[in-house]
Amino acid sequence: MKIFDLVEKFAGYGFNKSHSAAYALVSYQTLWLKAHYPAEFMAAVMTADMDNTEKVVGLVDECWRMGLKILPPDINSGLYHFHVNDDGEIVYGIGAIKGVGEGPIEAIIEARNNGGYFRELFDLCARTDIKKLNRRVLEKLIMSGAFDRLGPHRAALMNSLGDALKAADQHAKAEAIGQADMFGVLAEEPEQIEQSYASCQPWPEQVVLDGERETLGLYLTGHPINQYLKEIERYVGGVRLKDMHPTERGKVTTAAGLVIAARVMVTKRGNRIGICTLDDRSGRLEVMLFTDALDKYQQLLEKDRILIVSGQVSFDDFSGGLKMTAREVMDIDEAREKYARGLAISLTDRQIDDQLLNRLRQSLEPHRSGTIPVHLYYQRADARARLRFGATWRVSPSDRLLNDLRGLIGSEQVELEFD
């Protein structure tokens, strides 16, 4: 009886050899599939976890690490689940878009299967059972990039959505009347519906990426750091994260990237340590902030923030990669104030008029509390001159100011000057 009691207790957590052998076989089969059919394997795994956005984000990251290409969700080529196309690329599952249920997606795919690919937004709204769609679902699909083939750009699609839904509702009512008309007067076909997109400027890249982050949980068609790459090369001497190497003892190097994760942990001795992960799309680097540095810079440790960090780089025995022990941390605005020597605005004789100059003044006015001088470069066919604004017009070169000026004048005509 005593022996039986011992065996019974062990049975609560023990595994017999046959159980271990079965798990070993499953592990072998899983690894074999991942090695020989990586795209199909990862598509199946992401489909299994479609309802868990955090898991999908981690799996997408693993796909990129494996060198697999993931295409954005596409209402014409996509399915509810993740799948692999004829070129071996993984097509993002429409069902993994946050805020979009299975019912609306099935209705859209059914309409596509019955009538072929959708030509544009108005065609999709007219051919899909409008009772199964609503504006919120369509907005999420636009923000995710699933409708990119249906219109000129996402801003136009979003601003035209009301007209498309109204036209679809009118078409549905006309079709119902036509079907009941004893004289056989048929409703207008979907392709006959008038199609007119709203005239508007495309969204800035950051707005596009924010929409992807909201609906997919990650940036899929771009990276927020892209617009800063040329600038941060000045701060880090052109060294990307993938090119980082361990530094000699006492030697400091500088790295820059987007914060993709940040947390604070407490050691057994009660000391606080900050840990953040930087990503510059070439690689990643884990940054450690011990007590003194954490007390000074903790307010900067926020996801989706561009940071420039100076410190010592060493091997991380736990992860097998590199880590940096931070000594100084700056965000992009602080780095500009420290390193930039001027804000250059270039205008041609064809651009300059009273209206433009007034709008330029209005853009600069709210930012006249900084230390960076403004230089206006005027150019015509036979001459070029530089006008240096007075000291009272020194500005803080924030993203808002730079984006306003680039939208007003042109992206190539506004840049920061460095030594």
GULUMMAR-813031 format. One record per residue (C-alpha): z negated, y negated, x negated. Coordinates in Angstrom, 1 decimal. Last residue first. Example, Ala and Ser with C-alpha at 12.3 -4.5 7.8 and 13.67 -1.06 7.14 Angstrom:
+--------+--------+--------+
:      z :      y :      x :
+--------+--------+--------+
:   -7.1 :    1.1 :  -13.7 :
:   -7.8 :    4.5 :  -12.3 :
+--------+--------+--------+
//
This chain:
+--------+--------+--------+
:      z :      y :      x :
+--------+--------+--------+
:   38.9 :  -70.9 :  -28.8 :
:   39.2 :  -70.1 :  -25.1 :
:   41.1 :  -71.7 :  -22.2 :
:   40.7 :  -70.4 :  -18.6 :
:   43.8 :  -70.0 :  -16.5 :
:   45.7 :  -71.6 :  -13.6 :
:   49.4 :  -71.8 :  -13.5 :
:   50.2 :  -68.1 :  -13.6 :
:   48.4 :  -67.4 :  -10.3 :
:   50.2 :  -70.2 :   -8.4 :
:   49.3 :  -73.7 :   -7.2 :
:   47.2 :  -73.5 :   -4.1 :
:   46.3 :  -69.8 :   -4.1 :
:   45.6 :  -70.0 :   -7.8 :
:   43.4 :  -73.0 :   -7.3 :
:   41.4 :  -71.4 :   -4.5 :
:   41.1 :  -68.1 :   -6.4 :
:   39.8 :  -70.0 :   -9.5 :
:   37.3 :  -72.0 :   -7.5 :
:   36.0 :  -69.0 :   -5.6 :
:   35.8 :  -66.8 :   -8.8 :
:   33.6 :  -69.4 :  -10.4 :
:   34.7 :  -71.9 :  -13.1 :
:   31.7 :  -74.2 :  -12.9 :
:   33.3 :  -77.7 :  -13.3 :
:   33.5 :  -80.8 :  -15.4 :
:   34.9 :  -83.6 :  -13.4 :
:   32.2 :  -86.2 :  -14.3 :
:   33.1 :  -85.7 :  -17.9 :
:   36.6 :  -87.2 :  -17.3 :
:   39.7 :  -85.1 :  -16.7 :
:   41.9 :  -84.4 :  -19.8 :
:   45.6 :  -85.0 :  -19.1 :
:   48.0 :  -83.0 :  -21.2 :
:   51.7 :  -83.9 :  -21.5 :
:   55.0 :  -82.0 :  -21.6 :
:   58.5 :  -83.6 :  -21.9 :
:   62.2 :  -83.1 :  -21.4 :
:   62.5 :  -80.7 :  -18.4 :
:   59.2 :  -81.6 :  -16.8 :
:   55.7 :  -80.5 :  -17.5 :
:   52.2 :  -81.9 :  -16.6 :
:   49.2 :  -80.0 :  -18.0 :
:   45.9 :  -80.9 :  -16.4 :
:   42.8 :  -80.0 :  -18.4 :
:   39.5 :  -79.6 :  -16.7 :
:   36.3 :  -79.6 :  -18.8 :
:   33.7 :  -76.7 :  -18.4 :
:   30.1 :  -77.7 :  -18.1 :
:   29.3 :  -77.3 :  -14.4 :
:   28.3 :  -79.4 :  -11.4 :
:   31.7 :  -80.5 :  -10.2 :
:   32.4 :  -77.3 :   -8.2 :
:   32.5 :  -78.7 :   -4.7 :
:   35.1 :  -81.3 :   -5.7 :
:   37.6 :  -79.1 :   -7.5 :
:   39.3 :  -77.7 :   -4.4 :
:   39.4 :  -81.1 :   -2.6 :
:   40.9 :  -82.8 :   -5.6 :
:   43.6 :  -80.2 :   -5.8 :
:   44.3 :  -80.7 :   -2.1 :
:   44.7 :  -84.4 :   -2.7 :
:   47.0 :  -83.8 :   -5.6 :
:   49.1 :  -81.5 :   -3.6 :
:   49.5 :  -83.9 :   -0.7 :
:   50.3 :  -86.9 :   -3.1 :
:   53.1 :  -85.0 :   -4.8 :
:   53.4 :  -82.8 :   -7.9 :
:   55.3 :  -79.6 :   -7.6 :
:   58.8 :  -80.6 :   -8.8 :
:   57.4 :  -82.5 :  -11.8 :
:   55.7 :  -79.3 :  -12.9 :
:   52.0 :  -78.5 :  -12.8 :
:   49.7 :  -76.5 :  -15.2 :
:   46.0 :  -76.3 :  -14.6 :
:   43.9 :  -75.3 :  -17.6 :
:   40.1 :  -74.9 :  -17.3 :
:   38.5 :  -75.5 :  -20.6 :
:   36.4 :  -74.2 :  -23.5 :
:   35.4 :  -70.9 :  -22.0 :
:   32.7 :  -68.9 :  -23.9 :
:   29.3 :  -69.7 :  -22.5 :
:   30.1 :  -71.0 :  -19.0 :
:   32.7 :  -68.2 :  -18.6 :
:   30.2 :  -65.6 :  -19.7 :
:   27.6 :  -66.9 :  -17.2 :
:   30.1 :  -66.6 :  -14.3 :
:   31.2 :  -63.1 :  -15.4 :
:   27.6 :  -61.8 :  -15.3 :
:   25.6 :  -61.7 :  -18.5 :
:   23.3 :  -59.1 :  -20.1 :
:   21.6 :  -59.2 :  -23.5 :
:   19.7 :  -56.5 :  -25.4 :
:   21.0 :  -53.4 :  -23.7 :
:   20.6 :  -49.9 :  -25.0 :
:   24.0 :  -48.4 :  -24.6 :
:   24.9 :  -44.8 :  -23.8 :
:   27.6 :  -42.5 :  -25.0 :
:   28.6 :  -39.1 :  -23.7 :
:   27.2 :  -35.6 :  -24.0 :
:   25.2 :  -36.2 :  -20.8 :
:   21.7 :  -35.2 :  -22.1 :
:   22.3 :  -35.8 :  -25.8 :
:   23.4 :  -39.4 :  -25.1 :
:   25.1 :  -40.6 :  -28.3 :
:   24.4 :  -44.2 :  -29.4 :
:   25.5 :  -47.8 :  -28.6 :
:   23.4 :  -50.8 :  -29.5 :
:   23.4 :  -53.8 :  -27.3 :
:   25.5 :  -56.6 :  -25.7 :
:   26.4 :  -56.4 :  -22.0 :
:   29.1 :  -58.3 :  -20.0 :
:   28.7 :  -57.5 :  -16.3 :
:   31.1 :  -57.6 :  -13.4 :
:   29.3 :  -56.9 :  -10.2 :
:   30.3 :  -54.2 :   -7.7 :
:   26.8 :  -52.6 :   -7.6 :
:   24.0 :  -54.9 :   -8.5 :
:   21.9 :  -55.0 :  -11.7 :
:   22.0 :  -58.8 :  -12.3 :
:   18.6 :  -59.4 :  -10.8 :
:   17.1 :  -57.0 :  -13.3 :
:   18.0 :  -59.1 :  -16.2 :
:   14.8 :  -60.5 :  -17.7 :
:   12.2 :  -58.0 :  -16.5 :
:   14.7 :  -55.2 :  -17.3 :
:   15.2 :  -56.5 :  -20.9 :
:   11.5 :  -56.4 :  -21.6 :
:   10.9 :  -53.0 :  -19.9 :
:   13.9 :  -51.1 :  -21.2 :
:   17.4 :  -51.6 :  -19.9 :
:   19.7 :  -48.6 :  -20.4 :
:   23.5 :  -48.8 :  -20.0 :
:   25.7 :  -45.8 :  -19.2 :
:   29.3 :  -46.3 :  -20.1 :
:   32.5 :  -45.4 :  -18.3 :
:   36.1 :  -45.2 :  -19.1 :
:   39.5 :  -46.8 :  -18.9 :
:   38.9 :  -48.1 :  -15.4 :
:   36.5 :  -50.7 :  -16.7 :
:   33.4 :  -48.8 :  -15.4 :
:   29.8 :  -49.7 :  -16.2 :
:   26.9 :  -47.4 :  -15.1 :
:   23.4 :  -48.9 :  -14.7 :
:   20.0 :  -47.7 :  -15.7 :
:   16.8 :  -49.9 :  -15.6 :
:   13.6 :  -48.5 :  -17.1 :
:   10.1 :  -49.2 :  -15.8 :
:    7.0 :  -48.0 :  -17.7 :
:    4.3 :  -46.2 :  -15.8 :
:    3.5 :  -43.7 :  -18.5 :
:    5.2 :  -40.9 :  -16.6 :
:    8.3 :  -43.1 :  -16.5 :
:    9.4 :  -45.3 :  -13.6 :
:   13.0 :  -45.5 :  -12.6 :
:   15.3 :  -48.4 :  -11.7 :
:   18.8 :  -47.8 :  -10.3 :
:   22.4 :  -49.0 :  -10.7 :
:   25.7 :  -47.5 :  -10.0 :
:   29.3 :  -48.7 :  -10.0 :
:   28.7 :  -51.8 :  -12.1 :
:   32.1 :  -53.2 :  -13.1 :
:   32.7 :  -53.4 :  -16.8 :
:   32.1 :  -55.2 :  -20.1 :
:   30.9 :  -54.0 :  -23.5 :
:   29.6 :  -55.9 :  -26.6 :
:   28.4 :  -54.5 :  -29.9 :
:   25.1 :  -54.9 :  -31.8 :
:   24.2 :  -53.4 :  -35.2 :
:   20.6 :  -52.5 :  -35.8 :
:   21.3 :  -48.9 :  -36.6 :
:   25.1 :  -48.4 :  -36.9 :
:   27.0 :  -48.3 :  -33.7 :
:   28.2 :  -45.3 :  -31.7 :
:   31.8 :  -45.6 :  -30.7 :
:   33.5 :  -47.4 :  -27.7 :
:   37.3 :  -46.9 :  -27.3 :
:   37.1 :  -45.5 :  -23.7 :
:   35.0 :  -48.6 :  -22.8 :
:   37.7 :  -51.0 :  -23.8 :
:   37.6 :  -53.1 :  -27.0 :
:   39.7 :  -56.3 :  -26.9 :
:   37.1 :  -58.4 :  -28.7 :
:   34.5 :  -57.9 :  -26.0 :
:   34.3 :  -61.4 :  -24.5 :
:   37.9 :  -62.3 :  -24.9 :
:   39.1 :  -59.0 :  -23.6 :
:   37.0 :  -60.0 :  -20.6 :
:   39.6 :  -62.5 :  -19.5 :
:   42.7 :  -60.4 :  -19.7 :
:   40.9 :  -57.6 :  -17.8 :
:   39.4 :  -59.8 :  -15.1 :
:   42.0 :  -59.3 :  -12.3 :
:   42.0 :  -55.6 :  -12.9 :
:   38.2 :  -55.3 :  -12.6 :
:   38.3 :  -55.0 :   -8.9 :
:   40.3 :  -51.7 :   -9.2 :
:   43.5 :  -50.7 :   -7.4 :
:   45.0 :  -48.5 :   -4.8 :
:   42.0 :  -46.2 :   -4.2 :
:   38.8 :  -48.3 :   -4.4 :
:   36.0 :  -46.2 :   -2.9 :
:   34.0 :  -45.5 :    0.2 :
:   37.1 :  -44.9 :    2.2 :
:   36.7 :  -47.5 :    5.0 :
:   34.5 :  -50.1 :    3.5 :
:   35.7 :  -49.6 :   -0.1 :
:   39.3 :  -49.8 :    1.1 :
:   38.7 :  -53.0 :    2.9 :
:   36.9 :  -54.4 :   -0.2 :
:   40.0 :  -53.5 :   -2.2 :
:   42.4 :  -55.5 :    0.1 :
:   40.0 :  -58.4 :    0.1 :
:   39.8 :  -58.3 :   -3.7 :
:   43.6 :  -58.2 :   -4.0 :
:   44.0 :  -61.5 :   -2.0 :
:   45.3 :  -60.8 :    1.6 :
:   48.9 :  -61.5 :    2.1 :
:   49.8 :  -64.9 :    3.5 :
:   50.7 :  -65.2 :    7.2 :
:   53.6 :  -65.0 :    9.7 :
:   52.6 :  -62.7 :   12.5 :
:   55.0 :  -59.7 :   12.9 :
:   57.7 :  -59.6 :   15.5 :
:   58.9 :  -56.5 :   17.1 :
:   60.4 :  -56.6 :   20.6 :
:   60.2 :  -53.3 :   22.4 :
:   63.6 :  -51.6 :   22.5 :
:   62.5 :  -48.8 :   20.1 :
:   59.8 :  -47.8 :   22.6 :
:   62.3 :  -47.1 :   25.4 :
:   62.1 :  -49.5 :   28.3 :
:   61.1 :  -47.9 :   31.5 :
:   63.6 :  -46.1 :   33.7 :
:   65.1 :  -47.3 :   37.0 :
:   65.7 :  -43.9 :   38.8 :
:   66.1 :  -45.3 :   42.3 :
:   62.9 :  -43.5 :   43.5 :
:   60.9 :  -45.4 :   40.9 :
:   57.8 :  -43.4 :   40.0 :
:   58.7 :  -42.7 :   36.4 :
:   59.8 :  -46.3 :   36.0 :
:   56.5 :  -47.7 :   37.3 :
:   54.6 :  -45.5 :   34.8 :
:   56.9 :  -46.5 :   32.0 :
:   56.5 :  -50.2 :   32.8 :
:   52.7 :  -49.8 :   32.7 :
:   52.9 :  -47.9 :   29.3 :
:   55.3 :  -50.5 :   27.9 :
:   53.1 :  -53.4 :   29.0 :
:   50.1 :  -51.7 :   27.3 :
:   52.2 :  -51.1 :   24.1 :
:   53.3 :  -54.7 :   24.0 :
:   49.6 :  -55.9 :   24.4 :
:   48.5 :  -53.5 :   21.6 :
:   51.3 :  -54.7 :   19.3 :
:   50.5 :  -58.4 :   20.1 :
:   46.8 :  -57.9 :   19.3 :
:   47.6 :  -56.0 :   16.1 :
:   49.9 :  -58.6 :   14.7 :
:   47.2 :  -60.4 :   12.6 :
:   46.0 :  -57.1 :   11.2 :
:   49.5 :  -55.9 :   10.3 :
:   50.4 :  -59.3 :    8.8 :
:   47.2 :  -59.2 :    6.6 :
:   47.9 :  -55.6 :    5.6 :
:   51.4 :  -56.2 :    4.2 :
:   55.1 :  -56.2 :    5.3 :
:   54.6 :  -53.6 :    8.0 :
:   54.5 :  -49.9 :    8.8 :
:   54.5 :  -48.4 :    5.4 :
:   51.0 :  -49.8 :    4.6 :
:   49.6 :  -48.3 :    7.8 :
:   47.1 :  -45.8 :    6.1 :
:   46.0 :  -48.5 :    3.7 :
:   42.3 :  -48.1 :    4.5 :
:   42.1 :  -51.6 :    6.1 :
:   45.0 :  -50.8 :    8.4 :
:   43.4 :  -47.6 :    9.6 :
:   40.1 :  -49.3 :   10.1 :
:   41.7 :  -52.0 :   12.2 :
:   43.5 :  -49.3 :   14.3 :
:   40.2 :  -47.7 :   15.1 :
:   38.5 :  -51.0 :   16.0 :
:   41.5 :  -51.9 :   18.3 :
:   41.3 :  -48.8 :   20.4 :
:   43.2 :  -45.6 :   20.6 :
:   43.0 :  -42.6 :   22.9 :
:   44.0 :  -44.5 :   26.0 :
:   47.0 :  -45.9 :   24.1 :
:   48.6 :  -42.5 :   24.0 :
:   50.8 :  -43.1 :   21.0 :
:   54.5 :  -44.0 :   21.3 :
:   54.1 :  -47.8 :   22.0 :
:   51.3 :  -48.3 :   19.4 :
:   53.3 :  -46.5 :   16.7 :
:   56.5 :  -48.4 :   17.4 :
:   54.7 :  -51.8 :   17.4 :
:   53.2 :  -50.9 :   14.0 :
:   56.4 :  -49.9 :   12.3 :
:   59.1 :  -47.2 :   12.0 :
:   56.8 :  -44.3 :   13.0 :
:   58.0 :  -40.9 :   11.7 :
:   59.4 :  -38.5 :   14.2 :
:   59.1 :  -38.5 :   18.0 :
:   57.1 :  -35.4 :   19.0 :
:   55.4 :  -34.7 :   15.6 :
:   54.6 :  -38.4 :   15.2 :
:   53.2 :  -38.7 :   18.7 :
:   51.0 :  -35.6 :   18.1 :
:   49.9 :  -37.1 :   14.8 :
:   48.8 :  -40.3 :   16.5 :
:   46.9 :  -38.5 :   19.3 :
:   45.2 :  -36.1 :   16.7 :
:   44.1 :  -39.2 :   14.7 :
:   42.7 :  -40.9 :   17.8 :
:   40.7 :  -37.7 :   18.8 :
:   39.4 :  -36.9 :   15.3 :
:   37.4 :  -40.1 :   15.0 :
:   38.1 :  -43.1 :   12.8 :
:   35.1 :  -45.2 :   11.7 :
:   35.1 :  -44.0 :    8.1 :
:   38.5 :  -42.6 :    6.9 :
:   38.0 :  -38.9 :    5.9 :
:   40.1 :  -37.8 :    8.9 :
:   43.2 :  -39.4 :    7.5 :
:   43.0 :  -36.9 :    4.6 :
:   44.2 :  -38.4 :    1.3 :
:   47.4 :  -36.8 :    0.1 :
:   46.9 :  -34.8 :   -3.1 :
:   49.9 :  -34.8 :   -5.4 :
:   51.7 :  -31.5 :   -6.4 :
:   55.2 :  -33.0 :   -5.8 :
:   55.7 :  -31.0 :   -2.7 :
:   52.6 :  -32.5 :   -1.1 :
:   49.0 :  -31.2 :   -1.4 :
:   46.6 :  -31.6 :    1.6 :
:   43.5 :  -33.5 :    2.6 :
:   42.7 :  -33.1 :    6.3 :
:   43.8 :  -34.9 :    9.4 :
:   47.3 :  -35.0 :    8.0 :
:   49.2 :  -37.6 :    6.0 :
:   52.9 :  -38.2 :    5.7 :
:   53.5 :  -40.9 :    8.4 :
:   50.0 :  -42.3 :    8.8 :
:   49.5 :  -42.5 :    5.1 :
:   46.1 :  -42.2 :    3.4 :
:   46.3 :  -43.2 :   -0.2 :
:   47.9 :  -40.8 :   -2.7 :
:   45.6 :  -38.9 :   -5.2 :
:   47.0 :  -37.9 :   -8.5 :
:   45.2 :  -35.2 :  -10.5 :
:   44.3 :  -35.8 :  -14.2 :
:   41.1 :  -33.7 :  -14.1 :
:   38.9 :  -36.8 :  -14.4 :
:   40.9 :  -38.4 :  -11.5 :
:   40.1 :  -35.4 :   -9.4 :
:   36.4 :  -35.5 :  -10.4 :
:   36.3 :  -39.1 :   -9.2 :
:   37.8 :  -38.0 :   -5.9 :
:   35.1 :  -35.4 :   -5.7 :
:   32.4 :  -37.9 :   -6.1 :
:   33.9 :  -40.2 :   -3.5 :
:   34.2 :  -37.2 :   -1.1 :
:   30.5 :  -36.4 :   -1.6 :
:   29.5 :  -39.9 :   -0.8 :
:   31.7 :  -40.0 :    2.3 :
:   30.2 :  -36.9 :    3.8 :
:   32.2 :  -36.0 :    6.9 :
:   35.2 :  -34.9 :    4.8 :
:   33.1 :  -32.3 :    2.9 :
:   35.2 :  -29.2 :    3.6 :
:   38.4 :  -31.3 :    3.3 :
:   37.3 :  -32.5 :   -0.1 :
:   36.9 :  -28.9 :   -1.2 :
:   40.3 :  -27.9 :    0.1 :
:   42.1 :  -30.8 :   -1.5 :
:   40.2 :  -29.9 :   -4.8 :
:   41.4 :  -26.3 :   -4.7 :
:   45.0 :  -27.2 :   -3.8 :
:   45.2 :  -29.8 :   -6.6 :
:   43.6 :  -27.5 :   -9.2 :
:   45.6 :  -24.3 :   -8.5 :
:   45.2 :  -22.3 :  -11.7 :
:   41.9 :  -23.6 :  -13.1 :
:   40.2 :  -24.5 :   -9.8 :
:   41.3 :  -21.2 :   -8.3 :
:   40.0 :  -19.2 :  -11.3 :
:   36.7 :  -21.1 :  -11.3 :
:   36.2 :  -20.2 :   -7.6 :
:   37.1 :  -16.6 :   -8.1 :
:   34.7 :  -16.3 :  -11.0 :
:   31.9 :  -17.9 :   -9.1 :
:   32.5 :  -15.6 :   -6.1 :
:   32.4 :  -12.6 :   -8.4 :
:   29.2 :  -13.7 :  -10.0 :
:   27.7 :  -14.3 :   -6.6 :
:   28.6 :  -10.7 :   -5.6 :
:   27.1 :   -9.3 :   -8.8 :
:   23.9 :  -11.2 :   -8.2 :
:   23.5 :   -9.7 :   -4.7 :
:   24.3 :   -6.2 :   -6.0 :
:   21.6 :   -6.7 :   -8.7 :
:   18.8 :   -7.5 :   -6.2 :
:   17.7 :  -11.0 :   -5.7 :
:   14.0 :  -12.0 :   -5.5 :
:   12.6 :  -14.8 :   -3.3 :
:   10.8 :  -13.3 :   -0.3 :
:   11.5 :   -9.8 :   -1.6 :
:    8.9 :  -10.3 :   -4.3 :
:    6.1 :  -10.6 :   -1.8 :
:    7.2 :   -7.4 :   -0.1 :
:    7.4 :   -5.6 :   -3.4 :
:    3.8 :   -6.7 :   -4.2 :
:    2.5 :   -5.6 :   -0.8 :
:    4.3 :   -2.3 :   -1.1 :
:    2.6 :   -1.6 :   -4.4 :
:   -0.8 :   -2.4 :   -2.9 :
:    0.0 :    0.0 :    0.0 :
+--------+--------+--------+
//
